[in-house]
Amino acid sequence: MAKFVSEKIRMKSSARLAAVQATYMIAFSQLPVDEVIKDFVNGEVGRYVIADKDDGGEEAVAVEPMDAKYFEKLVRGVHADKEQLEKSLNLFLTGGRSLERCDGTLKALLLCAMYEIANTRDIDAKVIIQEYVDMAYAFFSKNEPKMVNALLDQIAKQIRE
């Protein structure tokens, strides 16, 4: 039986995915924030993801519609607070890790997650963490999802308590 997930929740999840993609694009393409937001909101970018097929191939799959206002809030917030978010994340990273040494996608994911945990009080931190951990599993197959889970849990405990 399929798990019931409201349209509002699916749209927030899509907004998070798009925010990570947009944050990556802004960082690595040097495009203006307003232009990237407009392209995502207008559906010119971020409409499809690559999914594995049963036969071992890949296919483009349309993503769920997103909550455009939430997407814009996340992207603008990350961009406005990026320097402070990076400093904060580096304080939580241990074992010789630093944000600068992270993969670009992982860095974008952590920036969005950190911003959302720190600035969104109407959504339980566990929900936010689970969303970004699920996203990490979609992007990575090694230890990154476990690291994302542990790191975000630590951040949420310190910031929200």
N, C-alpha and C positions, 0 to 999 in steps of 0.2 A: 504494500500500500504506500502510495506517495505521501511524503510528509507535506502538510499544509504550510505554505509560506505566503503571507499576504503580499499583495502587489506593492505596497509601501516598503516592505522589507526588501523585496527583490530590487526595487528601484534604488534603494540606498546601497545595496551591495554592488549594483552596476555603477553607481556614482563613485564608490570607493575604488573599484577597478579602473575606471576612467581617470580618476584623480592620480593614481599611481602612474598610469601611462602618460598622462599630461605632465606630471612632475618630472618624469624621465625625459620627455621631449624637451621641456624647457631647459633642463640642465645640460643636455647633450647636443641640442641643435641650436641653442642660443636664440630661439624664437621668442618674441614678446609674449608675456603672459596673456594679454587680452586676445591676441591672435589664436593662441592654442585653445583657450577657453571657447572662443567663437567657433573654431573648427570642430571641437567635440560636441558642443551644444547643437550645432547645425547638422551634425551627423556626417561631416566630411572626413572625420578621423574617428577611430575607435568603435566602429560599428560591428566589427567581426573579430573573433579570436580563432586561433588554430586549435583544432581538437583532433585527438587520435581516433582513427577509425578501427573497427574490429579487425580488418585485414592488414593492419600494420601501417597503413598510409595515414595521411592527414587531410583534413578538410576545413574550410572556412565556415564558421558557424556564427550566425547573428547573435549579438548579445541582447539581453533584456533592455528595455527602455530604462533610462536612468533618471534619477531625481536631479534635474539640472541645477536647481538652486543649491542643493547640498554639495554637488560636484564643484560648483564655483566657489562655495564657502571653503571647501577643503583646499583647492588649488591656490586660491588667493591667500588663505591663511598660511599655508606652507611657504609660499613665496615671500610673504611679508615677514615671517618669523624664521626664515631658513637658517640664518646664522646662529640664532639662539637655540633652535632645535638641534642643529649639528653639534653645538657645544654640549648640550644636555645629553644627547645620545652617546657622545664620546665618554662622558662621565660614567655611563652605565655599562659600556663595553669593557670587557675584561679579557685576560689571557692574550695580551698582545694584539687584540683586535682594535681597529679604528674605523670610523665611518669612511675615511678616505680610501681605505684598502678594500672596502666592500664592492661587490658587483653593482653596476649602475641601477639595475632593477631592484636589487635588495635595498640599496640606499634610498630610492624613491619610496619603496614600500614602508621602510622604517620611518622616514620623515612624515609621511601621511598618517601612519599609525600613531606616532608620538604626538603630532598635532591634534589628532582627534581625541586621544585619551586625555590630553591636557585641557582641551577646550570644549568638550562635549559632555555636559553633565546629565542630559536627559536620556542618554543611552548607557546601560550598564557596561562597565569596562570589560567584563567577561565576553559580552557580545562583540564588542569592537575587536578584542584580541582574537576571538575565534574567526572572525571575518578575515583578518590579516594572516592568520596562520593558514587558513584554507587557501588563501591566495598564494602564500608562499609554497604550499604543496603543488599548486598549479604551475608555478614558475620553476621550482627547483626540486631535485630528487635526492639530494644528499642531506647534510646536517642542517641546512639553513632553516627549514621549517621548525625544527626543535629549538634552534637558537632564537628564532623570532618569538616563539611561544615563551621561552624562559625570560627573554629580555623584556618583552611587553608586560608580562606578569609582574616582573620586578618594578618596572616603571609605574604601572598602575597602582601597585601597593604603596609606593613612595609618594606619588602625586595625589592620589585620591584619598589617602587616609589622613 
